[in-house]
Amino acid sequence: MSEDERDLPIPEAVEMANELLALSPFASVFFKFTCERCGNRLTFDVPNVLFKRGSCDKCGHITEIKKVGFMAVFGATARQLNTLLNEVRRSKSG
């Protein structure tokens, strides 16, 4: 199977992802790849990390990552909001 036409060369995708991450302290990116055997589109479940290889949950093939896509998520998790709130409280208490 050929790579998905939406996939970009890794340096280009990483540069774009870094630009988006700089927009918000609560932004995350999830990198995507296409299985080179069956063409299944997969998304890594670890935010802000690009792996060298990915396993297909459909056919089990391990793909050597050469091109990627990504999705960006803008929003805060409860943990992030709690961390921010604690920082604000610390700064107010002196």
Biopython code that builds the backbone (N, CA, C, O; Angstrom):
import numpy as np
from Bio.PDB.StructureBuilder import StructureBuilder

atoms = [
    (1, "MET", "N", (0.839, -1.192, 0.000)),
    (1, "MET", "CA", (0.000, 0.000, 0.000)),
    (1, "MET", "C", (0.878, 1.247, 0.000)),
    (1, "MET", "O", (1.948, 1.253, 0.608)),
    (2, "SER", "N", (0.443, 2.272, -0.659)),
    (2, "SER", "CA", (1.207, 3.519, -0.665)),
    (2, "SER", "C", (0.844, 4.366, 0.549)),
    (2, "SER", "O", (-0.177, 4.150, 1.203)),
    (3, "GLU", "N", (1.703, 5.327, 0.828)),
    (3, "GLU", "CA", (1.447, 6.229, 1.946)),
    (3, "GLU", "C", (0.214, 7.072, 1.653)),
    (3, "GLU", "O", (-0.134, 7.305, 0.496)),
    (4, "ASP", "N", (-0.426, 7.512, 2.691)),
    (4, "ASP", "CA", (-1.587, 8.372, 2.562)),
    (4, "ASP", "C", (-1.146, 9.708, 1.990)),
    (4, "ASP", "O", (-0.120, 10.250, 2.399)),
    (5, "GLU", "N", (-1.906, 10.237, 1.058)),
    (5, "GLU", "CA", (-1.524, 11.504, 0.429)),
    (5, "GLU", "C", (-1.549, 12.686, 1.394)),
    (5, "GLU", "O", (-0.994, 13.743, 1.096)),
    (6, "ARG", "N", (-2.186, 12.511, 2.541)),
    (6, "ARG", "CA", (-2.210, 13.573, 3.550)),
    (6, "ARG", "C", (-0.949, 13.590, 4.392)),
    (6, "ARG", "O", (-0.688, 14.566, 5.095)),
    (7, "ASP", "N", (-0.161, 12.522, 4.332)),
    (7, "ASP", "CA", (1.060, 12.453, 5.129)),
    (7, "ASP", "C", (2.123, 13.391, 4.582)),
    (7, "ASP", "O", (2.223, 13.618, 3.377)),
    (8, "LEU", "N", (2.907, 13.926, 5.497)),
    (8, "LEU", "CA", (3.973, 14.875, 5.165)),
    (8, "LEU", "C", (5.327, 14.279, 5.527)),
    (8, "LEU", "O", (5.402, 13.370, 6.353)),
    (9, "PRO", "N", (6.391, 14.780, 4.919)),
    (9, "PRO", "CA", (7.721, 14.381, 5.383)),
    (9, "PRO", "C", (7.854, 14.745, 6.865)),
    (9, "PRO", "O", (7.321, 15.761, 7.310)),
    (10, "ILE", "N", (8.560, 13.921, 7.616)),
    (10, "ILE", "CA", (8.651, 14.106, 9.072)),
    (10, "ILE", "C", (9.125, 15.507, 9.463)),
    (10, "ILE", "O", (8.496, 16.121, 10.325)),
    (11, "PRO", "N", (10.200, 16.049, 8.877)),
    (11, "PRO", "CA", (10.634, 17.390, 9.307)),
    (11, "PRO", "C", (9.544, 18.460, 9.129)),
    (11, "PRO", "O", (9.389, 19.343, 9.972)),
    (12, "GLU", "N", (8.808, 18.371, 8.042)),
    (12, "GLU", "CA", (7.739, 19.345, 7.784)),
    (12, "GLU", "C", (6.597, 19.189, 8.793)),
    (12, "GLU", "O", (6.082, 20.180, 9.310)),
    (13, "ALA", "N", (6.208, 17.957, 9.066)),
    (13, "ALA", "CA", (5.129, 17.713, 10.033)),
    (13, "ALA", "C", (5.531, 18.148, 11.440)),
    (13, "ALA", "O", (4.724, 18.737, 12.159)),
    (14, "VAL", "N", (6.757, 17.865, 11.835)),
    (14, "VAL", "CA", (7.232, 18.246, 13.170)),
    (14, "VAL", "C", (7.278, 19.767, 13.299)),
    (14, "VAL", "O", (6.900, 20.314, 14.335)),
    (15, "GLU", "N", (7.734, 20.445, 12.261)),
    (15, "GLU", "CA", (7.772, 21.915, 12.298)),
    (15, "GLU", "C", (6.362, 22.488, 12.458)),
    (15, "GLU", "O", (6.144, 23.391, 13.265)),
    (16, "MET", "N", (5.416, 21.964, 11.692)),
    (16, "MET", "CA", (4.034, 22.438, 11.800)),
    (16, "MET", "C", (3.455, 22.136, 13.186)),
    (16, "MET", "O", (2.784, 22.980, 13.780)),
    (17, "ALA", "N", (3.716, 20.939, 13.692)),
    (17, "ALA", "CA", (3.211, 20.559, 15.015)),
    (17, "ALA", "C", (3.786, 21.467, 16.093)),
    (17, "ALA", "O", (3.063, 21.899, 16.991)),
    (18, "ASN", "N", (5.074, 21.759, 16.013)),
    (18, "ASN", "CA", (5.699, 22.645, 17.000)),
    (18, "ASN", "C", (5.105, 24.047, 16.957)),
    (18, "ASN", "O", (4.939, 24.683, 17.998)),
    (19, "GLU", "N", (4.787, 24.529, 15.769)),
    (19, "GLU", "CA", (4.150, 25.851, 15.644)),
    (19, "GLU", "C", (2.791, 25.848, 16.327)),
    (19, "GLU", "O", (2.441, 26.806, 17.017)),
    (20, "LEU", "N", (2.025, 24.783, 16.142)),
    (20, "LEU", "CA", (0.712, 24.698, 16.790)),
    (20, "LEU", "C", (0.837, 24.567, 18.302)),
    (20, "LEU", "O", (0.068, 25.173, 19.047)),
    (21, "LEU", "N", (1.810, 23.773, 18.756)),
    (21, "LEU", "CA", (2.015, 23.612, 20.197)),
    (21, "LEU", "C", (2.391, 24.929, 20.862)),
    (21, "LEU", "O", (2.065, 25.150, 22.028)),
    (22, "ALA", "N", (3.073, 25.800, 20.133)),
    (22, "ALA", "CA", (3.476, 27.093, 20.690)),
    (22, "ALA", "C", (2.286, 28.033, 20.870)),
    (22, "ALA", "O", (2.395, 29.025, 21.591)),
    (23, "LEU", "N", (1.173, 27.747, 20.240)),
    (23, "LEU", "CA", (0.003, 28.623, 20.328)),
    (23, "LEU", "C", (-0.712, 28.553, 21.676)),
    (23, "LEU", "O", (-1.360, 29.515, 22.090)),
    (24, "SER", "N", (-0.596, 27.431, 22.350)),
    (24, "SER", "CA", (-1.346, 27.259, 23.593)),
    (24, "SER", "C", (-0.609, 26.303, 24.521)),
    (24, "SER", "O", (-0.077, 25.287, 24.074)),
    (25, "PRO", "N", (-0.574, 26.627, 25.822)),
    (25, "PRO", "CA", (0.041, 25.694, 26.773)),
    (25, "PRO", "C", (-0.780, 24.408, 26.920)),
    (25, "PRO", "O", (-0.299, 23.428, 27.489)),
    (26, "PHE", "N", (-1.993, 24.411, 26.420)),
    (26, "PHE", "CA", (-2.870, 23.250, 26.543)),
    (26, "PHE", "C", (-3.024, 22.486, 25.238)),
    (26, "PHE", "O", (-3.850, 21.578, 25.151)),
    (27, "ALA", "N", (-2.248, 22.835, 24.229)),
    (27, "ALA", "CA", (-2.331, 22.134, 22.944)),
    (27, "ALA", "C", (-1.584, 20.806, 23.009)),
    (27, "ALA", "O", (-0.598, 20.663, 23.731)),
    (28, "SER", "N", (-2.068, 19.860, 22.254)),
    (28, "SER", "CA", (-1.406, 18.563, 22.092)),
    (28, "SER", "C", (-1.535, 18.161, 20.632)),
    (28, "SER", "O", (-2.496, 18.528, 19.956)),
    (29, "VAL", "N", (-0.556, 17.404, 20.154)),
    (29, "VAL", "CA", (-0.672, 16.829, 18.811)),
    (29, "VAL", "C", (-0.553, 15.309, 18.937)),
    (29, "VAL", "O", (0.197, 14.790, 19.764)),
    (30, "PHE", "N", (-1.301, 14.629, 18.106)),
    (30, "PHE", "CA", (-1.263, 13.174, 18.029)),
    (30, "PHE", "C", (-0.874, 12.820, 16.605)),
    (30, "PHE", "O", (-1.614, 13.097, 15.661)),
    (31, "PHE", "N", (0.294, 12.205, 16.456)),
    (31, "PHE", "CA", (0.788, 11.874, 15.123)),
    (31, "PHE", "C", (0.059, 10.663, 14.559)),
    (31, "PHE", "O", (-0.331, 9.750, 15.287)),
    (32, "LYS", "N", (-0.116, 10.683, 13.223)),
    (32, "LYS", "CA", (-0.830, 9.631, 12.512)),
    (32, "LYS", "C", (0.076, 9.047, 11.438)),
    (32, "LYS", "O", (0.970, 9.721, 10.926)),
    (33, "PHE", "N", (-0.166, 7.801, 11.109)),
    (33, "PHE", "CA", (0.575, 7.166, 10.027)),
    (33, "PHE", "C", (-0.332, 6.171, 9.322)),
    (33, "PHE", "O", (-1.409, 5.830, 9.811)),
    (34, "THR", "N", (0.123, 5.717, 8.169)),
    (34, "THR", "CA", (-0.624, 4.760, 7.374)),
    (34, "THR", "C", (0.150, 3.439, 7.343)),
    (34, "THR", "O", (1.341, 3.421, 7.033)),
    (35, "CYS", "N", (-0.523, 2.350, 7.660)),
    (35, "CYS", "CA", (0.116, 1.037, 7.616)),
    (35, "CYS", "C", (0.578, 0.752, 6.195)),
    (35, "CYS", "O", (-0.202, 0.840, 5.247)),
    (36, "GLU", "N", (1.854, 0.412, 6.058)),
    (36, "GLU", "CA", (2.390, 0.163, 4.725)),
    (36, "GLU", "C", (1.912, -1.163, 4.140)),
    (36, "GLU", "O", (2.077, -1.393, 2.942)),
    (37, "ARG", "N", (1.326, -2.036, 4.951)),
    (37, "ARG", "CA", (0.816, -3.303, 4.430)),
    (37, "ARG", "C", (-0.643, -3.195, 3.996)),
    (37, "ARG", "O", (-0.974, -3.513, 2.854)),
    (38, "CYS", "N", (-1.516, -2.750, 4.898)),
    (38, "CYS", "CA", (-2.954, -2.789, 4.592)),
    (38, "CYS", "C", (-3.577, -1.421, 4.328)),
    (38, "CYS", "O", (-4.727, -1.344, 3.897)),
    (39, "GLY", "N", (-2.831, -0.334, 4.580)),
    (39, "GLY", "CA", (-3.363, 1.005, 4.328)),
    (39, "GLY", "C", (-4.218, 1.574, 5.449)),
    (39, "GLY", "O", (-4.780, 2.660, 5.310)),
    (40, "ASN", "N", (-4.323, 0.853, 6.557)),
    (40, "ASN", "CA", (-5.091, 1.342, 7.699)),
    (40, "ASN", "C", (-4.465, 2.633, 8.222)),
    (40, "ASN", "O", (-3.243, 2.742, 8.321)),
    (41, "ARG", "N", (-5.304, 3.601, 8.553)),
    (41, "ARG", "CA", (-4.844, 4.878, 9.106)),
    (41, "ARG", "C", (-4.862, 4.759, 10.619)),
    (41, "ARG", "O", (-5.884, 4.393, 11.200)),
    (42, "LEU", "N", (-3.732, 5.068, 11.272)),
    (42, "LEU", "CA", (-3.604, 4.897, 12.713)),
    (42, "LEU", "C", (-3.108, 6.176, 13.366)),
    (42, "LEU", "O", (-2.398, 6.972, 12.752)),
    (43, "THR", "N", (-3.493, 6.357, 14.616)),
    (43, "THR", "CA", (-3.074, 7.517, 15.395)),
    (43, "THR", "C", (-2.391, 7.029, 16.660)),
    (43, "THR", "O", (-2.938, 6.199, 17.387)),
    (44, "PHE", "N", (-1.192, 7.545, 16.925)),
    (44, "PHE", "CA", (-0.522, 7.212, 18.182)),
    (44, "PHE", "C", (-1.319, 7.808, 19.334)),
    (44, "PHE", "O", (-1.841, 8.917, 19.224)),
    (45, "ASP", "N", (-1.416, 7.072, 20.443)),
    (45, "ASP", "CA", (-2.219, 7.555, 21.569)),
    (45, "ASP", "C", (-1.406, 8.319, 22.602)),
    (45, "ASP", "O", (-1.944, 8.708, 23.639)),
    (46, "VAL", "N", (-0.128, 8.541, 22.343)),
    (46, "VAL", "CA", (0.715, 9.335, 23.236)),
    (46, "VAL", "C", (0.868, 10.727, 22.617)),
    (46, "VAL", "O", (1.388, 10.848, 21.508)),
    (47, "PRO", "N", (0.426, 11.771, 23.310)),
    (47, "PRO", "CA", (0.509, 13.111, 22.716)),
    (47, "PRO", "C", (1.945, 13.619, 22.631)),
    (47, "PRO", "O", (2.781, 13.325, 23.485)),
    (48, "ASN", "N", (2.204, 14.389, 21.575)),
    (48, "ASN", "CA", (3.452, 15.131, 21.399)),
    (48, "ASN", "C", (4.684, 14.243, 21.262)),
    (48, "ASN", "O", (5.801, 14.687, 21.528)),
    (49, "VAL", "N", (4.490, 12.999, 20.850)),
    (49, "VAL", "CA", (5.605, 12.071, 20.654)),
    (49, "VAL", "C", (5.467, 11.442, 19.273)),
    (49, "VAL", "O", (4.401, 10.950, 18.902)),
    (50, "LEU", "N", (6.558, 11.467, 18.525)),
    (50, "LEU", "CA", (6.586, 10.818, 17.217)),
    (50, "LEU", "C", (7.496, 9.605, 17.312)),
    (50, "LEU", "O", (8.696, 9.737, 17.552)),
    (51, "PHE", "N", (6.930, 8.442, 17.126)),
    (51, "PHE", "CA", (7.674, 7.192, 17.217)),
    (51, "PHE", "C", (8.296, 6.837, 15.867)),
    (51, "PHE", "O", (7.832, 7.307, 14.828)),
    (52, "LYS", "N", (9.338, 6.014, 15.878)),
    (52, "LYS", "CA", (10.008, 5.582, 14.657)),
    (52, "LYS", "C", (9.246, 4.478, 13.938)),
    (52, "LYS", "O", (9.344, 4.335, 12.719)),
    (53, "ARG", "N", (8.486, 3.700, 14.701)),
    (53, "ARG", "CA", (7.716, 2.584, 14.158)),
    (53, "ARG", "C", (6.333, 2.576, 14.780)),
    (53, "ARG", "O", (6.125, 3.066, 15.890)),
    (54, "GLY", "N", (5.384, 2.002, 14.033)),
    (54, "GLY", "CA", (4.038, 1.869, 14.562)),
    (54, "GLY", "C", (3.441, 0.532, 14.175)),
    (54, "GLY", "O", (3.691, 0.020, 13.084)),
    (55, "SER", "N", (2.654, -0.028, 15.073)),
    (55, "SER", "CA", (2.020, -1.325, 14.856)),
    (55, "SER", "C", (0.575, -1.130, 14.419)),
    (55, "SER", "O", (-0.157, -0.325, 14.995)),
    (56, "CYS", "N", (0.178, -1.869, 13.402)),
    (56, "CYS", "CA", (-1.194, -1.778, 12.893)),
    (56, "CYS", "C", (-2.118, -2.635, 13.745)),
    (56, "CYS", "O", (-1.844, -3.813, 13.972)),
    (57, "ASP", "N", (-3.200, -2.050, 14.214)),
    (57, "ASP", "CA", (-4.153, -2.813, 15.023)),
    (57, "ASP", "C", (-5.082, -3.672, 14.169)),
    (57, "ASP", "O", (-5.866, -4.458, 14.700)),
    (58, "LYS", "N", (-4.995, -3.522, 12.846)),
    (58, "LYS", "CA", (-5.824, -4.314, 11.938)),
    (58, "LYS", "C", (-5.094, -5.573, 11.454)),
    (58, "LYS", "O", (-5.637, -6.676, 11.516)),
    (59, "CYS", "N", (-3.846, -5.395, 10.969)),
    (59, "CYS", "CA", (-3.122, -6.538, 10.396)),
    (59, "CYS", "C", (-1.883, -6.932, 11.202)),
    (59, "CYS", "O", (-1.284, -7.972, 10.929)),
    (60, "GLY", "N", (-1.487, -6.121, 12.191)),
    (60, "GLY", "CA", (-0.350, -6.439, 13.031)),
    (60, "GLY", "C", (1.009, -6.071, 12.468)),
    (60, "GLY", "O", (2.028, -6.270, 13.129)),
    (61, "HIS", "N", (1.037, -5.537, 11.257)),
    (61, "HIS", "CA", (2.309, -5.172, 10.625)),
    (61, "HIS", "C", (2.971, -4.006, 11.362)),
    (61, "HIS", "O", (2.293, -3.092, 11.831)),
    (62, "ILE", "N", (4.296, -4.046, 11.456)),
    (62, "ILE", "CA", (5.058, -2.939, 12.033)),
    (62, "ILE", "C", (5.544, -2.070, 10.870)),
    (62, "ILE", "O", (6.296, -2.531, 10.011)),
    (63, "THR", "N", (5.110, -0.826, 10.856)),
    (63, "THR", "CA", (5.481, 0.111, 9.796)),
    (63, "THR", "C", (6.631, 0.986, 10.269)),
    (63, "THR", "O", (6.596, 1.533, 11.371)),
    (64, "GLU", "N", (7.630, 1.110, 9.442)),
    (64, "GLU", "CA", (8.740, 2.043, 9.662)),
    (64, "GLU", "C", (8.204, 3.415, 9.239)),
    (64, "GLU", "O", (7.866, 3.615, 8.073)),
    (65, "ILE", "N", (8.127, 4.353, 10.178)),
    (65, "ILE", "CA", (7.493, 5.651, 9.907)),
    (65, "ILE", "C", (8.425, 6.523, 9.061)),
    (65, "ILE", "O", (9.551, 6.821, 9.460)),
    (66, "LYS", "N", (7.930, 6.929, 7.879)),
    (66, "LYS", "CA", (8.692, 7.794, 6.985)),
    (66, "LYS", "C", (7.982, 9.122, 6.740)),
    (66, "LYS", "O", (8.619, 10.155, 6.536)),
    (67, "LYS", "N", (6.667, 9.075, 6.765)),
    (67, "LYS", "CA", (5.836, 10.264, 6.606)),
    (67, "LYS", "C", (4.706, 10.174, 7.615)),
    (67, "LYS", "O", (4.288, 9.079, 7.992)),
    (68, "VAL", "N", (4.210, 11.327, 8.052)),
    (68, "VAL", "CA", (3.155, 11.346, 9.066)),
    (68, "VAL", "C", (2.163, 12.466, 8.809)),
    (68, "VAL", "O", (2.413, 13.394, 8.039)),
    (69, "GLY", "N", (1.059, 12.346, 9.466)),
    (69, "GLY", "CA", (0.098, 13.422, 9.610)),
    (69, "GLY", "C", (-0.073, 13.623, 11.109)),
    (69, "GLY", "O", (0.588, 12.961, 11.909)),
    (70, "PHE", "N", (-0.946, 14.520, 11.480)),
    (70, "PHE", "CA", (-1.226, 14.684, 12.912)),
    (70, "PHE", "C", (-2.549, 15.385, 13.091)),
    (70, "PHE", "O", (-3.059, 16.037, 12.180)),
    (71, "MET", "N", (-3.093, 15.240, 14.274)),
    (71, "MET", "CA", (-4.263, 16.032, 14.649)),
    (71, "MET", "C", (-3.868, 16.852, 15.864)),
    (71, "MET", "O", (-3.143, 16.384, 16.742)),
    (72, "ALA", "N", (-4.346, 18.057, 15.897)),
    (72, "ALA", "CA", (-4.052, 18.960, 17.006)),
    (72, "ALA", "C", (-5.299, 19.086, 17.875)),
    (72, "ALA", "O", (-6.418, 19.195, 17.375)),
    (73, "VAL", "N", (-5.079, 19.068, 19.177)),
    (73, "VAL", "CA", (-6.160, 19.213, 20.143)),
    (73, "VAL", "C", (-5.842, 20.430, 20.995)),
    (73, "VAL", "O", (-4.770, 20.520, 21.594)),
    (74, "PHE", "N", (-6.779, 21.362, 21.042)),
    (74, "PHE", "CA", (-6.596, 22.566, 21.842)),
    (74, "PHE", "C", (-7.605, 22.545, 22.974)),
    (74, "PHE", "O", (-8.812, 22.637, 22.749)),
    (75, "GLY", "N", (-7.110, 22.426, 24.170)),
    (75, "GLY", "CA", (-7.983, 22.379, 25.332)),
    (75, "GLY", "C", (-7.183, 21.894, 26.519)),
    (75, "GLY", "O", (-6.090, 21.348, 26.370)),
    (76, "ALA", "N", (-7.725, 22.094, 27.669)),
    (76, "ALA", "CA", (-7.015, 21.718, 28.892)),
    (76, "ALA", "C", (-7.669, 20.490, 29.500)),
    (76, "ALA", "O", (-8.894, 20.374, 29.541)),
    (77, "THR", "N", (-6.837, 19.581, 29.968)),
    (77, "THR", "CA", (-7.342, 18.445, 30.741)),
    (77, "THR", "C", (-7.518, 18.898, 32.183)),
    (77, "THR", "O", (-7.038, 19.964, 32.569)),
    (78, "ALA", "N", (-8.190, 18.105, 32.957)),
    (78, "ALA", "CA", (-8.373, 18.436, 34.374)),
    (78, "ALA", "C", (-7.023, 18.554, 35.065)),
    (78, "ALA", "O", (-6.829, 19.435, 35.904)),
    (79, "ARG", "N", (-6.090, 17.677, 34.722)),
    (79, "ARG", "CA", (-4.758, 17.729, 35.329)),
    (79, "ARG", "C", (-4.051, 19.042, 34.970)),
    (79, "ARG", "O", (-3.434, 19.672, 35.829)),
    (80, "GLN", "N", (-4.142, 19.445, 33.714)),
    (80, "GLN", "CA", (-3.502, 20.693, 33.302)),
    (80, "GLN", "C", (-4.114, 21.887, 34.007)),
    (80, "GLN", "O", (-3.398, 22.784, 34.453)),
    (81, "LEU", "N", (-5.430, 21.903, 34.111)),
    (81, "LEU", "CA", (-6.096, 23.012, 34.799)),
    (81, "LEU", "C", (-5.726, 23.042, 36.280)),
    (81, "LEU", "O", (-5.526, 24.116, 36.847)),
    (82, "ASN", "N", (-5.635, 21.892, 36.896)),
    (82, "ASN", "CA", (-5.250, 21.819, 38.301)),
    (82, "ASN", "C", (-3.831, 22.340, 38.500)),
    (82, "ASN", "O", (-3.567, 23.074, 39.452)),
    (83, "THR", "N", (-2.923, 21.966, 37.613)),
    (83, "THR", "CA", (-1.540, 22.445, 37.689)),
    (83, "THR", "C", (-1.495, 23.959, 37.555)),
    (83, "THR", "O", (-0.795, 24.630, 38.314)),
    (84, "LEU", "N", (-2.230, 24.496, 36.605)),
    (84, "LEU", "CA", (-2.281, 25.939, 36.401)),
    (84, "LEU", "C", (-2.864, 26.641, 37.623)),
    (84, "LEU", "O", (-2.347, 27.669, 38.060)),
    (85, "LEU", "N", (-3.926, 26.093, 38.166)),
    (85, "LEU", "CA", (-4.552, 26.673, 39.350)),
    (85, "LEU", "C", (-3.584, 26.675, 40.531)),
    (85, "LEU", "O", (-3.506, 27.660, 41.266)),
    (86, "ASN", "N", (-2.856, 25.592, 40.716)),
    (86, "ASN", "CA", (-1.869, 25.527, 41.804)),
    (86, "ASN", "C", (-0.760, 26.554, 41.615)),
    (86, "ASN", "O", (-0.303, 27.156, 42.587)),
    (87, "GLU", "N", (-0.326, 26.759, 40.388)),
    (87, "GLU", "CA", (0.703, 27.774, 40.112)),
    (87, "GLU", "C", (0.193, 29.169, 40.440)),
    (87, "GLU", "O", (0.923, 29.986, 41.002)),
    (88, "VAL", "N", (-1.050, 29.437, 40.092)),
    (88, "VAL", "CA", (-1.649, 30.747, 40.396)),
    (88, "VAL", "C", (-1.739, 30.934, 41.912)),
    (88, "VAL", "O", (-1.409, 32.002, 42.427)),
    (89, "ARG", "N", (-2.176, 29.916, 42.612)),
    (89, "ARG", "CA", (-2.292, 29.991, 44.082)),
    (89, "ARG", "C", (-0.917, 30.243, 44.724)),
    (89, "ARG", "O", (-0.795, 31.060, 45.637)),
    (90, "ARG", "N", (0.117, 29.532, 44.237)),
    (90, "ARG", "CA", (1.465, 29.719, 44.776)),
    (90, "ARG", "C", (1.965, 31.141, 44.539)),
    (90, "ARG", "O", (2.577, 31.746, 45.419)),
    (91, "SER", "N", (1.701, 31.663, 43.357)),
    (91, "SER", "CA", (2.190, 33.016, 43.043)),
    (91, "SER", "C", (1.477, 34.070, 43.897)),
    (91, "SER", "O", (2.070, 35.098, 44.225)),
    (92, "LYS", "N", (0.235, 33.832, 44.252)),
    (92, "LYS", "CA", (-0.517, 34.780, 45.082)),
    (92, "LYS", "C", (-0.113, 34.713, 46.539)),
    (92, "LYS", "O", (-0.226, 35.699, 47.266)),
    (93, "SER", "N", (0.361, 33.540, 46.973)),
    (93, "SER", "CA", (0.707, 33.382, 48.390)),
    (93, "SER", "C", (2.113, 33.886, 48.693)),
    (93, "SER", "O", (2.526, 33.925, 49.852)),
    (94, "GLY", "N", (2.830, 34.264, 47.675)),
    (94, "GLY", "CA", (4.114, 34.908, 47.943)),
    (94, "GLY", "C", (5.289, 34.125, 47.673)),
    (94, "GLY", "O", (6.407, 34.599, 47.873)),
]
sb = StructureBuilder()
sb.init_structure("model")
sb.init_model(0)
sb.init_chain("A")
sb.init_seg("    ")
for serial, (resi, resn, name, xyz) in enumerate(atoms, 1):
    if name == "N":
        sb.init_residue(resn, " ", resi, " ")
    sb.init_atom(name, np.array(xyz, "f"), 0.0, 1.0, " ", f" {name:<3s}", serial, name[0])
structure = sb.get_structure()
